[in-house]
């Protein structure tokens, strides 16, 4: 059974938001999504449900048709995409009627803060809509993902990439590390301490995959010298202080890491599932990262509580993105 996000997450959202965050739920005809929308409204989020019926919804839930989301600003952005892709008039009309794509463009146009989909839509379609309608954040060349896990102790950690990028090169691994550090800080309010994982610690082994992790660590430090990051580190050295003291005594990250960047998708996906199934951690995600504004994917087997959780995460990402824009 899916657990709700801890009350601390909800409190963080309440503390940081002067006004409710508008989250578009693109699959408003789905029962789970509709159930989640009412709960989200009670939690202080402004859910915008894309669908035709509102009889079973609380009064706080906005229900809009695709046509109502298709504003002049969204239409102009769709026209730009159609021209770039060489779409026919009929293909352009299909796009204007697509709740997923129009929801993404609504976020990209600043008419909503975040979008959530995937309850009935394949992940690939959600990602394509996000890239077309929202686009990548400045300075980021790669869309990636992470999972936020709450351990049995209550401590949060992030694992990446566990869902999107199969074999990142060093530049891609750098983007994943920086994006995950930002996501972790935005969602938890804690300083990210990033371990770049490998089967080697500090030169104990040599292999092309180890050298790739070292290169990505150096690139990440060049792009953000203030970031606490080290690699290559084995997981035990990154996580357990006594092992860190033996294997990496001079590292400021070893034994203290809370963000774990895996060298490839296979390792990341296996790792988070081991932590969840054997370690009894609560896993939330995949959380898409690297976009200009948040759009997140659901599993087609999701529960209403999953929709609530992902929407709350998206709302916190949106608040963080707004603050970063102001700071920049």
Secondary structure, 3 states (H helix, E strand, C coil): CCCCCCHHHHHHHHHHCCCCCEEEECCCCCHHHHHHHHHHHHCCCEEEEECCCCCCCCCCCEEECHHHHCCHHHHHHHHHHHHHHCCCHHHHHHHHCCHHHHHHHHHHCCCCCEEEECCCCCHHHHHHHHHHHCCECCCCCCCEEEEEEECCCCCEEEEECCCCCCCCCHHHHHHHHHHHHHHHHHHHCCCCEEEEECCCCCCCCCCHHHHHHHHHHHHHHHHCCCCEEEEEECHHHHHCHHHHHHHCCCCCCCCCCCEEECCCHHHHHHHHHHHHHCCCCEEEEEEEECECCEEEECCCCCCHHHHHHHHHHHHHHHHHHHHHHHHC
